[in-house]
Amino acid sequence: MPKRHYTPLALLLLCLFFLIAWPVNLTHAETDTDPAPSPPKVSSDEKTSGALPSPDVTETTQPPSSETDQEAGDADEPQKAEAPIRNVNDQTFEDWLERYRAWDKLDSVYAGQEDTPKALLRRVENLLQAGQPQKALNLVEQTPPLEDNFLEIKRLWNGGRALRAIGAPDQAVMWFGQAAALAPTELRSKLFKSEQGLETIWIDVFRNLFWTYISTYSVNREAQKTFLQQVITQAQDVWPKNDFWRTADTIFGKVTHSGTDQSTPNEKTFYLNSETRLAIIQCLAGMAVGAPKAEYALERIPNQAVREFWRDISLALTGQKPSPPLDLYEKGRYVKAMSFTQGAYFKQLSNNRAHWICSTEDFRLRAFMGNLFVLPPGRAHELFQQDEVDKLLPDGLPLNGIHMVRLASAFMAGDIKAARTVWENLQPEQLPLALRLCGMVAFHLPPSEVVTGSLSIQAPTNRLLSILAAAAGNAPQQAYEAPFWVKVEADRVQQTMLRQWPLDKELVLAAWREQWNAAPEDSLARRIAYLFPDHALGMRCMLFLAAEAVEAKQIELAAYYLNSVPEKPDQPQLMAQRLEVLADLEVARDKMPEAYAAYQELLATGQPVSDVTRLKIAFLMQQMGDLPGGKENLLRLWEKRDQFDTAMQAEILFYLAEGEAAMGNKSLALDHYLKLAWQYPQESMWALTAMYRAANIYEERREYEPAARLLRTVVKNAQTTKQRDAANARLESIKGKMGKPMGDGPGSLPYPF
């Protein structure tokens, strides 16, 4: 039986009813011997049903534990205040409102009370219970640090809870960490245990902040380092048995000791031979300066997966849309290549092509490169080596940018020694990113050697350069990274991720993808959606969570997840999935025109539509007056009815009948209604409703006998009083219209003569 949820208004009205009905026993309403009914009990799940669930890991709407509250009381300085007014049941008005979950009115009461720290904290906790975390956060931020240490801990902790509830887990952990830093050991443990699912989110926030830390070189670097170390220290203190934190501590120590990159170049290469690496360098160099057929160099790469990967990179650099061979990566167990291709990296390459390839407005330089690169790469390089390139200059005058072209020519010719000489006399940060990547691969350089803080897209650029250098066979820059082309078998992904490389972003995603494919569930979906929001899998998880929230009638939460996915994702499947969830959300909002528009757009995508969704579309079309469109979709479903259970078959047939009736085809509608009632008597909801509708059609035809017989069956088998009463009313009306049989002949057929 579904749980019954009572609104605050309903509870107040119910209480008023008790006051009127049982005035004599009211003063004993709280005693064990009271014969009067008590207010409806609210389960632990229902207590928080009005609060906004946390969109990152778990729902957290409960206040700190009773032990914590007790300690807060102990920490308050004794004050003499006017005793609150109590009713005959020894309840304050606040107690009474809290019992009935009238959070909105309780906030008004608290807001009008004395502006003391305790009153402010009560109001904050009440706002969290009322599902208004943004208001709670505003109040916490407006409150200056409290002098009482314990009350300040509660202020910070509630600020963290509010941030978590509005979808800001990174900031929430910062506030939790500040509160924990002030708390004694015993209280710290209680606080962490009181926050549901905090251990999981602590790990994921550390990962997220760590990945940001190792990709940027900002002025806040020391502050980031200090905070990350605090996160590790507090975690080891609270969760000492979790191996993740021991590994994270070791890795973080190595990262901070040697900087974000290797202090000395690591000239080891992984999985790719020198010929493959050279082919990649030659392709990138040609792409950087617009040399024709630069991608032909990739044909020398023997490994198909590696060759296709770099071909897709070259397509992105030329502004084309890659089509990654996911089956090839899956078969080869190249988990990092698969994670890369499903992320936002190709989009980043396409959107920032101006940073990756030479784009100059100097027509003289363009003319020079056009003259040079019609020559074979070896010949162009010879001209530079022999100082004869002046012959190709448009007017023989000096030309800015010629050294960049000289470097590209050396790379394209495969003369790495000459390229190094040119590189030493250049400022790498002034080169196109594709040439910088060539230098990283050829000379085993870290991103910090080729990127400066002046680049506005610094963090994602550092990350992308680092990944692509590893994809060209470079050694990982840090111990937390696995080699790019490492093969991880399906049954070892979890073990590999957790034990050897727990902070490798692509391996984490690969491991979670394996879990997701095996058993999709909401806690894992939240983790993936939080850490990988720009990845295809992250978007699918966002939409999965949005659909769950719609089904649970959590409209605000559903909108939060849905709005976290771009309106027009690159992948058609994601586009269709988003439109489907959007339509369901609009139906839940009772915005039928908007839902209808979303469904129409979904059908226009041409993507496969599930049978359940098609049934929803058909029903909504009927509601919006598109009866032929609804019928078309219903008939498509009816053709494959044998694939569905009997409940869905009955539902399809019922809507077909409804549509025919609405179009005026009463005879065909009657056929459908009667067939439904005959074929699916076990689906009583649909069968009885069909019989009621069929009786109405017979009544309109003045064929009262079948109408009456159908209605008697409805009355006999009705599952609800409303259903039975409606059928009885129609039956009584029909009885008044029916004639009486004449003569003694068989049946009730009257003979005129």
C-alpha angles and dihedrals in degrees: 000000000000119000117258115231119202122207118221090250092052091050092051091050090048091052090049088053090054090051091055097041101045110026095150097057098039096103090058097046092117098048127100092239096051110126092198118102115261123225115277113280116244119216122226089257093051094049091073099033092111096052123097106254116232109261096209114054118335142351110270115179102128118106121236116293123282090252089058092050090050091053089049089056091049091051095054117099112244111261133182107231134163110273112251117249113259131196127231089278090057092251127139117222089250091053091050094049091047091052090056093042092238090157096162093056091041090057090052090052093049092046090057095050129092112297097244125145091249092050091049092050091048089053092049092051090047091053090051090051089048091056095249103122095156091058090046091051092048090053093048092049092048091053113086118226109291121237093222105083096214095047089049089053089053091048092053094043093051088048088057092049091051092049091049091051093053092051103262104120095160092059091040091059089049090056092043088051092052090051092047091050089061096044126091116242098263094048092045090057091049092050094051092048092049092060109078116233094359095139091061095046091046089060094046094047089050090052092049095048092042092054089051092047096053092047099052138059102197132152088254091062096110091049090050090050092050093049094047090051089051090052090053094045094049092046093051089050095050100033104029094161096058109105092201092075095050090053092043091051092052094047094045090051090055093047095050093042096055100027126245093306136039109285088222126031113269104218095187115117127205129217097331123090126223094261092055092047091050091051090054092049092049092049093049093047092051091047091051094060099031097252112173119253093006090150090065088083088071091066088080092065108104098197108083095206092052091045094050092046094057092041088059090049090053090049091053091049090055092050096255126130113253122219105206116212096237093171090056092052091044093051092048092044091234093158097172093051089050093050091048095051094049094051132077095272098103089048089051090052093049095045094048101040090130088068094047104047134039109272111174133165091206103110090194091059091046090050091049093051090047090055094044102046097051082073122080111270092248093053093048090052091049091056090055092046091050093044091239099125090104086082089067097048113112095234106001092253123128114277129210113227096030092120090059089054090047090055092049091050092053091050092047091050090051093241098140093169092057090044090055091053091052091044092057090059096049136075103239094204088067093057127090110268092246090061091045088054089052088056092048091052097041097043100028094242128167122234092256089067093060106029127064131193092257092079110098093210093048103137099048090039092055090049094047094047091049093050094046092048088054089047086057090056102267118149113260112269093228141023092250091066126084119214109273097239096043112140115225118186117224095248092051102047094096094045092046094049097045099043110029109022109013091155099048103116097209094046091049089053092046092052093048091047089056090051092046094050090050098046123357111207136158102250091055090042090057092052093049093044092050099047099034107032093146094049122094091239091049090053091049089053091049089054091045089055091045091053091049091050092051090052090050090049091242093142099172092048091048090052090049092056094040093051089052089069118073114255090237111030117194094242115074091216091057090047091054093045091051093050091050092053091044091054092050090049092051090051089052088051088051090241098137099169090053091047090049091051091050092050091049090052089048092055090047091059090070091222119140112274122208118242092243090053092048089054090052090049092050092049092049091048089056091049091050092049098255092127098160091050091049091049092050092055093044093051090051088055094044091055090065097034092130088072092062134071119256093259092060092043090054091047093052092049092048093053090047088055092046091052094049090049091051090051090052096253093131096161093054090043089053090052091055094045094050093044090051093050091048100043100039109035089142089065090069098175093059096033096052093044090050090051090051091050091047090051089054091054091049090049090052087053090049090240093137101168098066089039091055094045092051092049093049088057090050091050091048096048103029112137096203134044090234091056092047094047093050092050092046091052092053091045093053090049091051093048089060091053098045119101123225121251115258129214129002098281123124117285121350099296107138118219116211092207 
